[in-house]
Structures are given as structure tokens and as C-alpha cells.
Amino acid sequence: TVLDDHSRYALCLKACSDEGGATVQRHLTSVFRRYGMPIRILADNGSPWGADGEHPYTVLNVWLMRLGIMVSHSRPSHPQTLGKEERFHKTLKAELLKYCRGMALEECQERFELWREVYNCERPHESLGMQVPAARYQVSPRSFPEVLPSIEYGPNDYVRKVQQDGKIFYHNREYPISKAFRGQYVALRLTTFDDVFDVFFCNQKISQLDLRNHN
């Protein structure tokens, strides 16, 4: 499911056989082509979104960053951070999902589309002044690029390629970044502290290197 934060408009409601990164990316691509791209996505902490201590980034995160979309995560064990989405799921389960058990995905999807139309265009919401989500929703002006934009860094950046093990080399020493970025180029930018660098991928800070504490 994908819900617009401002209007509560349901952009995506798909019956899927799995929740893997490739499946999510395919459906997000369809959403972005139809509705444009958001500035930010607020997601939970499960796969394929990441955000746990050992895997803060995933291949899906990297793809979204390449598109200029920031990814935020709800606080662990605090579902209220995604309150609008949780409320949407509660209504979805009560009115639709419990009647779809045992159905083929194609049949589920047919019912999903009918329900989404009612939710977006017929059901008034108290939080919207009894308007329907479609009355508040606006398509994003940020169109989806069929070819990923090139990555550009500044002339004062130290650009390094992330190796297959998720590490980069700087001054003949290895520093861990994340395996999600393997094969990609990141930029090291000096901070106000000597030998401390912020690490950027595209326009987003993903890490910090403190050369003073690296053995």
C-alpha cells in the first residue's frame, strides 16, 4: 500500500505474492509513472526497506536515492509514527481483506481496485473536513525518469567507489559503508572537524567517517 500523507489518497493497493525488493520497486515504478514522484517516503523498518542497525540501507533505498527521493523510517515499536497508514490498514482489513481469503491474486486485485475507488472518491474523511481524498490530492510535478539520472558530485568532494564487500578505500585504508551501495560512487566531504568526513550518496548523507578513531 502507498498512501499520500496530505490527502490520504491511496495511490497503490496491490495483491502481491511476495514483499521482496524487486516486487516493491516494480509497483512503485508504476505509481511514479502515473502520479509523479514524492519528495520523501516514510516506511516501516521491515524488509525490503531496511533501517536496522546492521542493514540501514537496502538496494531499494539506493534506487530511491538515485531518483532524489528521501526515505525516512518509523521508530521501532512505535506504529503510531505511521498512524495514517495503520488506520488505512485497519479499515482495509475490516472491509476487504477478510473476504479475500483463499482467492487468487487476480481476483483479489479486482476487488482491491473497486474498494480503492470508493475509498478515494466516495468515502468522506472527518480529518479532511468530510471531503474525500480525491478532492485534496494533487499529482506530483516531479515526473519519473525512465533512465536514472547521472550522479554528480562537487569539485571538492573525494569520490570513491563502493566495493563488493560494501567498503571504500581512502588513503590506502578500508572503511565500511554498506553492501547496498556496492558498485556505486559516494562522496566524502570535509566537516568542520579535521579528519572527519560526511559520506554522501547523490544528495543524501548516508554515513560519517572519523579517521581519528579508525584503527
C-alpha distance (Angstrom), angle and dihedral (degrees) to the residues before:
residue distance angle dihedral
T1 . . .
V2 3.80 . .
L3 3.80 119.3 .
D4 3.80 128.1 -173.5
D5 3.80 107.7 -124.2
H6 3.81 96.7 -145.5
S7 3.80 101.9 44.5
R8 3.82 102.8 18.8
Y9 3.80 86.7 -127.1
A10 3.82 109.9 161.5
L11 3.79 105.7 -129.2
C12 3.78 95.9 175.3
L13 3.79 135.7 23.2
K14 3.79 110.3 163.6
A15 3.78 134.1 171.7
C16 3.81 104.7 -137.7
S17 3.77 134.9 -179.2
D18 3.81 91.7 -142.2
E19 3.81 142.2 9.5
G20 3.80 97.1 -131.8
G21 3.77 124.5 141.1
A22 3.82 94.7 -107.1
T23 3.81 91.5 53.4
V24 3.78 93.2 47.7
Q25 3.81 92.3 46.6
R26 3.81 91.7 50.5
H27 3.80 92.9 53.4
L28 3.81 93.2 42.2
T29 3.79 88.2 53.3
S30 3.81 89.7 55.8
V31 3.80 90.6 48.3
F32 3.82 92.9 49.1
R33 3.80 92.3 48.3
R34 3.78 91.7 51.9
Y35 3.80 102.6 36.2
G36 3.81 105.0 19.5
M37 3.80 126.3 -116.5
P38 3.80 129.1 -60.4
I39 3.78 125.5 -132.0
R40 3.80 92.1 -127.7
I41 3.80 139.9 10.5
L42 3.81 120.7 -150.7
A43 3.81 108.9 -154.0
D44 3.78 139.3 169.3
N45 3.80 124.2 -104.8
G46 3.78 100.0 -104.2
S47 3.77 130.8 101.2
P48 3.00 130.5 -38.8
W49 3.80 92.3 21.8
G50 3.81 98.7 57.2
A51 3.80 125.3 -167.0
D52 3.80 100.1 149.5
G53 3.78 118.4 126.6
E54 3.80 96.7 -99.1
H55 3.82 97.2 38.0
P56 3.80 108.5 32.7
Y57 3.81 91.6 155.7
T58 3.78 134.6 40.7
V59 3.80 135.5 -170.3
L60 3.81 87.2 -100.4
N61 3.83 90.3 55.9
V62 3.79 90.3 50.7
W63 3.81 91.8 52.0
L64 3.81 91.0 50.3
M65 3.80 91.1 48.8
R66 3.81 89.7 52.5
L67 3.81 86.4 56.3
G68 3.81 91.2 51.2
I69 3.81 93.6 -109.4
M70 3.79 117.0 138.1
V71 3.81 118.6 -142.5
S72 3.80 122.3 -145.5
H73 3.79 126.4 -177.4
S74 3.76 133.6 -143.7
R75 3.78 117.1 -114.3
P76 3.82 111.3 -91.7
S77 3.83 111.5 -97.4
H78 3.83 90.0 7.1
P79 3.82 106.2 103.9
Q80 3.82 89.7 167.5
T81 3.82 86.9 78.8
L82 3.80 85.0 72.6
G83 3.80 93.2 38.6
K84 3.80 96.9 143.7
E85 3.80 92.0 49.4
E86 3.80 92.1 45.8
R87 3.80 90.4 51.1
F88 3.79 89.8 48.9
H89 3.81 90.8 51.8
K90 3.81 91.4 48.9
T91 3.80 90.9 55.0
L92 3.79 91.2 42.9
K93 3.80 92.6 53.4
A94 3.79 94.3 45.6
E95 3.79 96.8 47.1
L96 3.78 104.7 30.5
L97 3.79 122.6 2.5
K98 3.79 96.7 61.5
Y99 3.80 88.7 59.0
C100 3.81 93.6 49.9
R101 3.80 98.9 63.5
G102 3.78 111.7 129.5
M103 3.80 94.8 13.1
A104 3.79 124.8 127.5
L105 3.80 115.3 -104.7
E106 3.82 91.4 -111.7
E107 3.79 91.9 55.7
C108 3.80 90.8 45.4
Q109 3.79 90.2 52.4
E110 3.80 92.0 52.6
R111 3.79 89.7 55.1
F112 3.80 91.2 43.5
E113 3.81 91.9 57.1
L114 3.80 93.1 49.3
W115 3.80 91.5 48.7
R116 3.83 92.8 45.7
E117 3.81 90.1 54.0
V118 3.80 90.9 53.7
Y119 3.81 92.2 44.6
N120 3.82 93.6 50.1
C121 3.79 101.9 36.6
E122 3.81 110.5 22.3
R123 3.80 110.7 27.9
P124 3.84 113.7 83.9
H125 3.80 117.6 -142.7
E126 3.78 122.7 -144.8
S127 3.82 90.8 -146.8
L128 3.83 88.4 57.4
G129 3.80 94.4 51.9
M130 3.82 89.3 -96.1
Q131 3.79 91.6 -57.2
V132 3.80 123.3 131.9
P133 3.83 119.8 -110.1
A134 3.81 91.6 -113.2
A135 3.81 89.0 62.5
R136 3.81 90.9 59.6
Y137 3.78 102.2 34.8
Q138 3.80 123.3 101.0
V139 3.79 126.1 -173.5
S140 3.80 113.2 -113.7
P141 3.83 115.9 -105.9
R142 3.82 88.9 -142.4
S143 3.80 103.7 97.5
F144 3.80 121.8 -153.1
P145 3.83 114.3 -106.3
E146 3.79 113.8 -136.1
V147 3.81 88.0 -152.1
L148 3.79 117.9 48.2
P149 3.81 111.7 -112.7
S150 3.78 117.8 -110.2
I151 3.78 118.1 -101.5
E152 3.80 114.3 -113.6
Y153 3.78 126.6 -171.6
G154 3.79 132.6 -175.2
P155 3.80 126.4 -92.8
N156 3.81 91.3 -110.9
D157 3.81 94.8 51.5
Y158 3.78 122.1 105.6
V159 3.81 103.1 -134.0
R160 3.80 119.3 -154.4
K161 3.80 133.8 176.0
V162 3.81 116.9 -125.9
Q163 3.80 109.7 -125.2
Q164 3.81 126.6 -137.2
D165 3.80 91.0 -93.3
G166 3.81 90.6 56.0
K167 3.80 95.2 -106.3
I168 3.79 134.9 118.1
F169 3.78 131.7 -150.6
Y170 3.79 122.3 -126.4
H171 3.81 122.6 168.4
N172 3.83 89.6 -10.2
R173 3.79 93.5 -56.4
E174 3.80 131.1 108.8
Y175 3.78 123.8 -121.9
P176 3.82 124.7 -175.5
I177 3.81 118.6 -122.8
S178 3.83 111.4 155.7
K179 3.78 136.1 -67.1
A180 3.80 88.0 -126.1
F181 3.83 87.7 74.6
R182 3.81 97.8 48.1
G183 3.77 111.1 141.5
Q184 3.82 91.4 17.8
Y185 3.80 128.5 108.5
V186 3.79 121.8 -119.7
A187 3.79 131.3 -172.2
L188 3.80 128.1 -130.1
R189 3.80 113.6 -149.7
L190 3.77 125.0 -169.8
T191 3.79 117.0 -117.4
T192 3.80 128.4 -156.9
F193 3.82 87.9 -86.0
D194 3.78 121.0 77.7
D195 3.82 114.1 -109.4
V196 3.81 92.8 8.0
F197 3.80 116.0 116.4
D198 3.77 132.7 -174.4
V199 3.79 111.4 -138.5
F200 3.81 116.4 -139.8
F201 3.78 132.2 -170.4
C202 3.80 109.2 -164.9
N203 3.81 102.6 -39.3
Q204 3.80 97.5 -28.7
K205 3.78 128.5 93.0
I206 3.80 109.1 -128.6
S207 3.80 104.3 169.3
Q208 3.78 147.3 -12.8
L209 3.78 129.1 -123.7
D210 3.78 120.2 -150.4
L211 3.76 106.1 -168.5
R212 3.80 90.4 -174.7
N213 3.80 92.7 69.4
H214 3.80 98.9 39.0
N215 3.77 114.8 109.9
